[in-house]
Amino acid sequence: MFLSTKNVCCTSCCRQINITFNFRMENELKDKKNEDVSRLFDEISHKYDFLNHFLSFGIDRSWRKKMIKLIRKEQPLEILDVATGTADLAIYAALYINNSHIRGIDISKKMLEIGERKTGYLNLRKQIELIHIPAEKMTFEDSTFDAAMVAFGVRNFECLECGIGEMLRVIKPGKKIFILEFSKPRGLFKPLYMFYFKVLLPLFGRLISKNRSAYSYLRDSVIEFPDDKDFLKILEKCGCSSASQKRLSGGIATIYVGQK
């Protein structure tokens, strides 16, 4: 029995329609995640810096400085700060890396507004430029930057591989991306850490920020996020010629480095 040309065309059209529909649905879901994350960070922006330092007992500052020290060894001039938030990491780069110019991008307008106030207060606006744009849709030319960095932001990418791919696209050949992210500790410390992270952190975050979902989202996103060797594999899959990690504070956080 043979299929008529008409049936073949109909089958082909149906497949094409199905592929197009699935692609649109996938994009809509990704855009919705970006919208949800943007709205969430807008709502907690006024308490974000305080909560970061309070809930990490101030250790987050030392983590950022350690990553900046690694980046400084590369002597970059043009630096991209992805998911810059209120520009903490960009400010550290401006203060500790000589002659650097930093462009920070983020999807939360209110976080960027706070970042603008901070860079203005520190007289760093000539050195730091803040831009409202998602990581997956950068408008920079290929091979623009000497380094790209992100602190506690890759978990919020609507598409992890797309965001990392864009970071690699906009840095020059042979240059590196630096990623600071929460990770899960090992050994005897793990149960205590998980209790704090699952129970106490969302409780304190909710009480201080007055947002019921923000720090539950933080808890869930950290627990679900691939870390350690799993994340190194993702970096290599995205196109890094080499990838390494430096675990901090018993594995609570990790600095990942990927070379283009």
CORMOCOR-V11874 format. One record per residue. N is the residue number from 1. RES is the residue in three letters. SS is DSSP state (~ for helix, > for strand, _ for the rest). PSI is psi in degrees with one decimal (* if undefined). Layout:
# CORMOCOR-V11874
n | res | ss | psi
N | RES | SS | PSI
N | RES | SS | PSI
This chain:
# CORMOCOR-V11874
n | res | ss | psi
1 | MET | _ | 134.0
2 | PHE | _ | 146.1
3 | LEU | _ | 138.3
4 | SER | _ | 159.6
5 | THR | ~ | -36.7
6 | LYS | ~ | -43.8
7 | ASN | ~ | -39.4
8 | VAL | ~ | -43.1
9 | CYS | ~ | -42.2
10 | CYS | ~ | -43.4
11 | THR | ~ | -43.2
12 | SER | ~ | -42.5
13 | CYS | ~ | -41.9
14 | CYS | ~ | -41.7
15 | ARG | ~ | -42.9
16 | GLN | ~ | -42.5
17 | ILE | ~ | -41.9
18 | ASN | ~ | -42.6
19 | ILE | ~ | -45.2
20 | THR | ~ | -42.0
21 | PHE | ~ | -46.0
22 | ASN | ~ | -39.5
23 | PHE | ~ | -43.6
24 | ARG | ~ | -41.6
25 | MET | ~ | -41.7
26 | GLU | ~ | -43.6
27 | ASN | ~ | -38.4
28 | GLU | ~ | -39.6
29 | LEU | ~ | -40.1
30 | LYS | ~ | -44.4
31 | ASP | ~ | -36.5
32 | LYS | ~ | -39.4
33 | LYS | ~ | -44.4
34 | ASN | ~ | -43.4
35 | GLU | ~ | -43.4
36 | ASP | ~ | -45.0
37 | VAL | ~ | -42.8
38 | SER | ~ | -45.5
39 | ARG | ~ | -41.9
40 | LEU | ~ | -46.8
41 | PHE | ~ | -30.2
42 | ASP | ~ | -42.0
43 | GLU | ~ | -31.3
44 | ILE | ~ | 6.9
45 | SER | ~ | -36.9
46 | HIS | ~ | -19.8
47 | LYS | ~ | 1.4
48 | TYR | ~ | -52.5
49 | ASP | ~ | -45.7
50 | PHE | ~ | -45.4
51 | LEU | ~ | -40.1
52 | ASN | ~ | -49.2
53 | HIS | ~ | -39.1
54 | PHE | ~ | -48.0
55 | LEU | ~ | -19.0
56 | SER | _ | 6.7
57 | PHE | _ | 27.6
58 | GLY | _ | -1.9
59 | ILE | ~ | -24.9
60 | ASP | ~ | -29.9
61 | ARG | ~ | -44.1
62 | SER | ~ | -33.8
63 | TRP | ~ | -45.4
64 | ARG | ~ | -42.4
65 | LYS | ~ | -36.4
66 | LYS | ~ | -39.9
67 | MET | ~ | -39.7
68 | ILE | ~ | -36.7
69 | LYS | ~ | -39.1
70 | LEU | ~ | -41.6
71 | ILE | ~ | -38.5
72 | ARG | ~ | -31.3
73 | LYS | _ | -25.1
74 | GLU | _ | -10.3
75 | GLN | _ | 51.6
76 | PRO | _ | 147.9
77 | LEU | _ | -48.5
78 | GLU | > | 117.8
79 | ILE | > | 137.0
80 | LEU | > | 128.0
81 | ASP | > | 107.6
82 | VAL | > | 142.7
83 | ALA | _ | 50.8
84 | THR | _ | -23.7
85 | GLY | _ | -120.4
86 | THR | _ | 17.1
87 | ALA | _ | 20.0
88 | ASP | ~ | -51.0
89 | LEU | ~ | -39.6
90 | ALA | ~ | -39.5
91 | ILE | ~ | -43.4
92 | TYR | ~ | -42.1
93 | ALA | ~ | -43.2
94 | ALA | ~ | -36.6
95 | LEU | ~ | -32.1
96 | TYR | ~ | -12.4
97 | ILE | _ | 112.1
98 | ASN | _ | 137.8
99 | ASN | _ | 22.5
100 | SER | _ | 149.0
101 | HIS | > | 125.1
102 | ILE | > | 132.2
103 | ARG | > | 119.2
104 | GLY | > | 133.8
105 | ILE | > | 149.6
106 | ASP | > | 160.1
107 | ILE | _ | -7.8
108 | SER | _ | 113.0
109 | LYS | ~ | -39.3
110 | LYS | ~ | -34.5
111 | MET | ~ | -42.6
112 | LEU | ~ | -35.6
113 | GLU | ~ | -41.1
114 | ILE | ~ | -40.1
115 | GLY | ~ | -39.9
116 | GLU | ~ | -40.4
117 | ARG | ~ | -40.5
118 | LYS | ~ | -45.2
119 | THR | ~ | -31.9
120 | GLY | ~ | -44.2
121 | TYR | ~ | -36.4
122 | LEU | _ | 3.4
123 | ASN | _ | 44.5
124 | LEU | _ | 13.1
125 | ARG | _ | -26.1
126 | LYS | _ | -24.7
127 | GLN | _ | -25.1
128 | ILE | > | 124.9
129 | GLU | > | 126.1
130 | LEU | > | 133.3
131 | ILE | > | 135.3
132 | HIS | > | 98.3
133 | ILE | _ | 141.8
134 | PRO | _ | 155.5
135 | ALA | ~ | -32.1
136 | GLU | ~ | -7.9
137 | LYS | ~ | 46.0
138 | MET | _ | 145.8
139 | THR | _ | 8.1
140 | PHE | _ | 151.6
141 | GLU | _ | 158.1
142 | ASP | _ | 146.0
143 | SER | _ | 45.5
144 | THR | _ | -37.3
145 | PHE | > | 154.7
146 | ASP | > | -17.1
147 | ALA | > | 151.4
148 | ALA | > | 140.7
149 | MET | > | 156.4
150 | VAL | > | 134.8
151 | ALA | > | 116.2
152 | PHE | _ | 40.0
153 | GLY | _ | -22.6
154 | VAL | ~ | -26.7
155 | ARG | ~ | -23.3
156 | ASN | ~ | -1.9
157 | PHE | _ | 139.2
158 | GLU | _ | -30.2
159 | CYS | _ | 108.2
160 | LEU | ~ | -51.2
161 | GLU | ~ | -36.5
162 | CYS | ~ | -44.5
163 | GLY | ~ | -45.0
164 | ILE | ~ | -40.3
165 | GLY | ~ | -39.8
166 | GLU | ~ | -39.3
167 | MET | ~ | -41.8
168 | LEU | ~ | -37.2
169 | ARG | ~ | -40.4
170 | VAL | ~ | -4.5
171 | ILE | > | 157.3
172 | LYS | > | 154.6
173 | PRO | > | 136.0
174 | GLY | > | -11.0
175 | LYS | > | 178.3
176 | LYS | > | 152.9
177 | ILE | > | 144.1
178 | PHE | > | 126.0
179 | ILE | > | 118.9
180 | LEU | > | 123.5
181 | GLU | > | 152.7
182 | PHE | > | 147.5
183 | SER | _ | 177.8
184 | LYS | _ | 122.3
185 | PRO | _ | 165.7
186 | ARG | _ | 172.9
187 | GLY | _ | -154.0
188 | LEU | _ | -26.0
189 | PHE | ~ | -20.3
190 | LYS | ~ | -47.0
191 | PRO | ~ | -40.8
192 | LEU | ~ | -43.4
193 | TYR | ~ | -43.8
194 | MET | ~ | -35.2
195 | PHE | ~ | -45.4
196 | TYR | ~ | -44.7
197 | PHE | ~ | -36.9
198 | LYS | ~ | -31.7
199 | VAL | ~ | -57.6
200 | LEU | ~ | -43.6
201 | LEU | ~ | -49.0
202 | PRO | ~ | -34.3
203 | LEU | ~ | -52.9
204 | PHE | ~ | -40.9
205 | GLY | ~ | -40.4
206 | ARG | ~ | -41.8
207 | LEU | ~ | -39.6
208 | ILE | ~ | -42.0
209 | SER | ~ | -15.7
210 | LYS | _ | 22.0
211 | ASN | _ | 119.2
212 | ARG | _ | -28.1
213 | SER | _ | -21.5
214 | ALA | ~ | -51.6
215 | TYR | ~ | -11.9
216 | SER | ~ | -38.5
217 | TYR | ~ | -43.7
218 | LEU | ~ | -48.3
219 | ARG | ~ | -51.1
220 | ASP | ~ | -40.8
221 | SER | ~ | -34.3
222 | VAL | ~ | -43.8
223 | ILE | ~ | -37.8
224 | GLU | ~ | -16.4
225 | PHE | _ | 135.3
226 | PRO | _ | 129.7
227 | ASP | _ | -176.6
228 | ASP | ~ | -132.2
229 | LYS | ~ | -29.4
230 | ASP | ~ | -39.5
231 | PHE | ~ | -34.0
232 | LEU | ~ | -37.9
233 | LYS | ~ | -38.0
234 | ILE | ~ | -42.1
235 | LEU | ~ | -43.6
236 | GLU | ~ | -39.1
237 | LYS | ~ | -33.6
238 | CYS | _ | -9.6
239 | GLY | _ | 5.6
240 | CYS | _ | 132.2
241 | SER | _ | -25.9
242 | SER | > | 152.8
243 | ALA | > | 138.6
244 | SER | > | 169.4
245 | GLN | > | 153.2
246 | LYS | > | 109.9
247 | ARG | > | 140.1
248 | LEU | > | 146.1
249 | SER | ~ | 50.1
250 | GLY | ~ | 12.5
251 | GLY | ~ | 7.0
252 | ILE | _ | -35.6
253 | ALA | > | 159.4
254 | THR | > | 139.5
255 | ILE | > | 122.0
256 | TYR | > | 140.1
257 | VAL | > | 126.1
258 | GLY | > | 135.0
259 | GLN | > | 137.9
260 | LYS | _ | *
